[in-house]
Amino acid sequence: MTSRLHRAALALALSVSVAPCALAANTTPEAVAPTRTLTARDAFALSQAKDVQISPDGKRIAYTRSSEDIMTDNARSEVWLVDVASGQQTPLGVPGSGRARWSPDGTRLAYVAKGPGDKPQIWVRWLSGNSAAITALPEAPSDIAWSPDGKQIGFTMFTPEEGASLGSPLAAPEGAKWADPIKVITKINYRADGEGVCAPRLQPHLRGAVRRRRAAPADQRPV
């Protein structure tokens, strides 16, 4: 074997012996990101987008971002604005706001938020940044909608209903202590526990256990 062939054979042997080492170095497993199980507490870190409204010109999006407050264990919401071109999101800056609706010309945004007296009211935000409450409602408005000309806003609201009465009650003399007026029930208005219209009362007994009486005579369970 000539010296040149000897050197070539030696180089090949070295390359074969070194190759497994290089291969082992290149097949080192990549670092795996740590994982953990989702827990109930993680619900407070989650947010969801709902009631998405696109502006008439398609350049902006208003939506309500809702989440859970870990300090009060209550739901919280706020209207956010999205610039479609850049994707930038900006909060409206009104905690508790929602039900946003664009005006037909896209220059104003109507939404519902707390107003004076801590009652939900309809507000209007101009693109300049100014806002104003335009209602003073006794109950929360829903289903707000602009008129086609942008001059009016329609909405729905629950209103109290006058109860039925039996005749006209007499006026009590000054200083008299009369019983409460008759209450006429025309609807089956169940309590939160779903067991009747009568408020729970304690009926004292000379003997036996104290029981709570309800609308149904058969349902008299021990307190």
C-alpha positions as CSV (number, residue, x, y, z in Angstrom):
1,M,0.0,0.0,0.0
2,T,1.5,3.3,-1.0
3,S,1.8,6.1,1.5
4,R,-0.9,8.1,-0.3
5,L,-3.4,5.2,0.0
6,H,-2.3,4.7,3.6
7,R,-3.1,8.3,4.4
8,A,-6.5,8.0,2.6
9,A,-7.4,4.8,4.5
10,L,-6.4,6.4,7.8
11,A,-8.5,9.5,7.1
12,L,-11.5,7.3,6.2
13,A,-11.2,5.3,9.4
14,L,-11.0,8.5,11.5
15,S,-14.0,9.9,9.8
16,V,-16.0,6.8,10.4
17,S,-15.0,6.6,14.0
18,V,-15.8,10.3,14.6
19,A,-19.1,10.3,12.7
20,P,-21.1,8.5,15.5
21,C,-19.9,11.1,18.0
22,A,-21.0,14.0,15.8
23,L,-24.4,12.3,15.1
24,A,-24.9,11.8,18.8
25,A,-24.1,15.5,19.4
26,N,-26.7,16.6,16.8
27,T,-29.5,14.4,18.1
28,T,-29.6,15.9,21.6
29,P,-33.3,16.4,22.4
30,E,-34.5,20.0,22.4
31,A,-35.7,21.6,25.7
32,V,-39.4,20.9,26.3
33,A,-41.5,23.8,27.6
34,P,-42.9,23.1,31.1
35,T,-46.5,22.1,31.3
36,R,-49.1,22.1,34.1
37,T,-52.7,21.2,34.6
38,L,-55.4,23.9,34.2
39,T,-56.9,24.7,37.5
40,A,-60.1,26.5,38.6
41,R,-58.0,29.6,39.6
42,D,-56.9,30.0,36.0
43,A,-60.5,31.1,35.1
44,F,-59.7,34.5,36.7
45,A,-56.9,35.0,34.1
46,L,-59.1,34.3,31.1
47,S,-61.0,36.9,29.1
48,Q,-63.5,36.5,26.3
49,A,-64.7,38.8,23.5
50,K,-68.4,39.1,22.8
51,D,-70.9,41.4,21.1
52,V,-68.5,42.4,18.3
53,Q,-69.6,45.4,16.3
54,I,-67.9,46.6,13.1
55,S,-68.0,50.3,12.2
56,P,-69.8,51.3,9.0
57,D,-66.6,52.1,7.3
58,G,-65.0,48.9,8.4
59,K,-62.0,50.6,10.0
60,R,-62.8,50.0,13.6
61,I,-64.3,47.2,15.7
62,A,-66.0,47.6,19.1
63,Y,-66.5,44.6,21.4
64,T,-67.1,43.8,25.0
65,R,-64.3,42.1,26.9
66,S,-65.5,40.2,29.9
67,S,-63.6,38.4,32.7
68,E,-63.9,37.5,36.3
69,D,-62.5,39.7,39.2
70,I,-60.5,37.5,41.6
71,M,-60.9,40.1,44.4
72,T,-64.8,40.2,44.3
73,D,-65.6,36.9,42.5
74,N,-67.8,38.9,40.2
75,A,-68.0,39.3,36.4
76,R,-66.6,42.5,34.9
77,S,-66.8,43.9,31.4
78,E,-65.6,46.9,29.4
79,V,-65.9,48.0,25.8
80,W,-62.7,47.8,23.8
81,L,-61.9,49.4,20.4
82,V,-59.8,47.7,17.7
83,D,-58.1,49.6,14.8
84,V,-58.4,47.1,11.9
85,A,-55.4,48.4,10.0
86,S,-52.9,48.2,12.8
87,G,-54.6,45.7,15.1
88,Q,-54.1,48.0,18.1
89,Q,-56.6,47.5,20.9
90,T,-57.7,50.3,23.2
91,P,-60.1,50.1,26.2
92,L,-62.9,52.6,26.2
93,G,-61.9,53.5,29.8
94,V,-65.3,52.9,31.2
95,P,-65.4,49.8,33.5
96,G,-68.7,48.0,33.4
97,S,-69.6,49.2,29.9
98,G,-71.2,47.1,27.3
99,R,-73.7,46.7,24.4
100,A,-71.8,49.1,22.2
101,R,-73.5,50.2,18.9
102,W,-72.1,52.4,16.1
103,S,-74.0,55.3,14.7
104,P,-75.0,55.0,11.0
105,D,-72.3,57.5,10.0
106,G,-69.7,55.8,12.3
107,T,-68.8,59.0,14.1
108,R,-70.4,58.0,17.5
109,L,-70.6,55.0,19.6
110,A,-73.5,54.3,21.9
111,Y,-73.0,52.0,24.9
112,V,-74.5,51.2,28.3
113,A,-72.7,52.0,31.5
114,K,-73.4,53.2,35.0
115,G,-74.5,56.8,35.3
116,P,-75.4,59.2,38.1
117,G,-77.1,57.3,41.0
118,D,-75.3,54.1,40.0
119,K,-78.0,53.2,37.5
120,P,-77.1,51.8,34.0
121,Q,-77.7,54.5,31.4
122,I,-77.1,55.0,27.7
123,W,-74.0,56.9,26.9
124,V,-72.6,58.3,23.6
125,R,-68.9,58.5,22.8
126,W,-67.7,60.8,19.9
127,L,-64.6,59.9,18.0
128,S,-63.0,63.0,19.5
129,G,-63.1,61.3,22.9
130,N,-66.0,63.2,24.5
131,S,-68.7,61.2,26.2
132,A,-72.2,62.1,27.6
133,A,-75.0,60.2,29.3
134,I,-78.2,60.8,27.3
135,T,-80.7,59.1,29.6
136,A,-81.8,59.0,33.2
137,L,-83.6,55.7,33.4
138,P,-85.0,53.9,36.4
139,E,-84.0,50.5,35.0
140,A,-81.2,49.1,32.8
141,P,-81.7,49.6,29.1
142,S,-81.2,46.7,26.6
143,D,-81.2,46.1,22.8
144,I,-80.2,49.7,22.0
145,A,-80.4,50.6,18.3
146,W,-79.8,53.8,16.2
147,S,-82.4,55.2,13.9
148,P,-81.3,55.3,10.2
149,D,-80.7,59.0,10.4
150,G,-78.7,58.8,13.6
151,K,-80.9,61.2,15.5
152,Q,-82.6,58.8,17.8
153,I,-81.8,55.6,19.8
154,G,-84.3,53.0,20.6
155,F,-84.1,50.5,23.5
156,T,-86.1,48.1,25.6
157,M,-86.5,48.3,29.4
158,F,-88.5,46.5,32.1
159,T,-91.1,48.7,33.7
160,P,-93.0,48.1,36.9
161,E,-96.5,46.8,36.7
162,E,-99.3,48.1,39.0
163,G,-100.7,45.2,40.9
164,A,-104.4,44.3,41.0
165,S,-106.6,45.6,43.8
166,L,-110.0,44.8,45.3
167,G,-111.9,48.0,45.6
168,S,-110.6,51.2,47.1
169,P,-109.0,51.0,50.6
170,L,-110.3,53.2,53.3
171,A,-108.1,55.9,54.7
172,A,-107.0,55.0,58.3
173,P,-107.6,57.6,61.0
174,E,-104.6,59.5,62.2
175,G,-102.6,57.5,64.6
176,A,-104.5,54.2,63.8
177,K,-102.5,50.9,63.3
178,W,-104.3,48.9,60.7
179,A,-103.3,45.6,59.2
180,D,-101.4,45.6,55.9
181,P,-103.5,46.1,52.7
182,I,-104.8,43.0,50.9
183,K,-102.3,41.6,48.5
184,V,-103.8,40.2,45.3
185,I,-101.7,37.6,43.6
186,T,-102.5,37.2,39.9
187,K,-99.3,35.4,38.9
188,I,-97.4,32.3,40.2
189,N,-94.4,34.2,41.5
190,Y,-92.2,31.6,43.0
191,R,-89.5,32.4,45.5
192,A,-85.9,31.8,44.8
193,D,-86.1,28.4,46.4
194,G,-89.1,27.6,44.1
195,E,-91.4,26.5,46.9
196,G,-94.1,29.1,47.0
197,V,-95.2,32.8,47.1
198,C,-95.3,33.1,50.9
199,A,-92.4,34.3,53.0
200,P,-91.1,31.8,55.5
201,R,-92.4,32.3,59.0
202,L,-91.8,30.6,62.3
203,Q,-94.9,29.3,64.0
204,P,-94.4,28.9,67.8
205,H,-95.9,25.7,69.4
206,L,-96.5,24.9,73.0
207,R,-95.3,21.3,72.3
208,G,-93.2,19.8,69.6
209,A,-90.6,21.1,67.3
210,V,-90.7,24.5,65.6
211,R,-91.5,24.2,61.9
212,R,-91.4,26.5,58.9
213,R,-94.8,27.0,57.2
214,R,-95.0,27.5,53.5
215,A,-97.7,27.9,50.9
216,A,-98.3,24.1,50.7
217,P,-99.8,22.9,54.0
218,A,-98.2,19.5,53.6
219,D,-94.7,20.9,53.4
220,Q,-93.9,21.7,57.0
221,R,-90.3,20.6,57.6
222,P,-88.4,21.1,60.9
223,V,-86.3,24.3,61.0
